[in-house]
Amino acid sequence: MNDRFSFIFKILIFSAILSYGVKYGGRLLPLEPSTINALLGISVPPAIMGLALWWRKKS
């Protein structure tokens, strides 16, 4: 039970840090709205998650 709680707590903390970084750090990296930027924004996060899950399964 404690292990499950710690996992959820870690996800919550990571999500809050990521949200804070996007909200306040996004202004430091001005991006123009273009098709390439939209495709990268949509396709890179699932690709990273897929690599992470593949790496975890491999280990």
Secondary structure, 3 states (H helix, E strand, C coil): CHHHHHHHHHHHHHHHHHHHHHHHHHHHCCCCCCHHHHHHHHHHHHHHHHHHHHHHHHC
